[in-house]
């Protein structure tokens, strides 16, 4: 779990890095996340596996699903792993990247607590419902696409509040009464906006179906949940991982070569006025990782204070000596 949190910070996905450590510690302390459970197999049909995460740490269930997706796609060409009663996975790109680095195409979908209304509605029924895909390459950086289907992940709003930012960009969130706002203090994590309006909502619904309904986990209205927790306090989530082996089509190495060619076509595209570079999904994170592995991970002062208090509460030494 620590490895995945640091990986998020290394790639600049600070909203899903060490910033989440205190939240996980609180949920472990309250029992909302259970430390004493193993990921269990509910059903195994070879190319499909259904897992029960038992409300344990989401990162452990995520890595179990990734390992199974890689293993089973090698045997069957395609594998789908659905997981119920998981908790927060962190950045989905960390999982899809691992599958792609094993030579597979990967997609991942996760739903979660009810904090976002449907497009045009006011009753919260969805989470930020992230989706990620990753594609193997030969010499180019692995393509990794990882987005919330809302305009931003809710943790970005939380991080802005924690830093004491006065404003957030337009289109991120509404206030508690559903009115669009750029005031960070007034912005509600429980009323985020969909990216692209109805288009983001349509993708968010797909995530709810594959991550919640198909996986036999929480979905939609709180009375449909399996967990005892309800509403905004519900941490139970479902997710699905799909892995596809290019070896069954053009072959793994040929697929990597062709993907590199496509990337170079895209990168060499004539640029619009004022655009310095055409980027591929995952490229900014790839370059940020190189920089931060060299220079270190910057931590905001409020986060350092939070981590110092967390360390003290659990009998650890001061982080800064």
Secondary structure, 3 states (H helix, E strand, C coil): CHHHHHHHHHCCCHHHCHHHHHHHHHHHHHCCCCCCCCCEEEEECCCEEEEECCCCCHHHHHHHHHHHHHHHHHHHCEEEEEEEEECCCCCCHHHHHHHHHCCEEEEEEECCCCCEECCCCCCEEECCCCEEEEECCCCCCCEEEEECCECCCHHHHHHHHHHCCCECCCCCEECCCCCEECECCCCCCCCECECCCHHHHHHHHHHHHHHHHCCCCCCCCHHHCCCCCCHHHCCCEEEEEEEEEHHHCCCHHHHHHHHHHHHHHHHCCCCCCCCCCCCCCCHHHHHHHHHHHHHCCCCCHHHHHHHHHHHHHCCCCCCCC
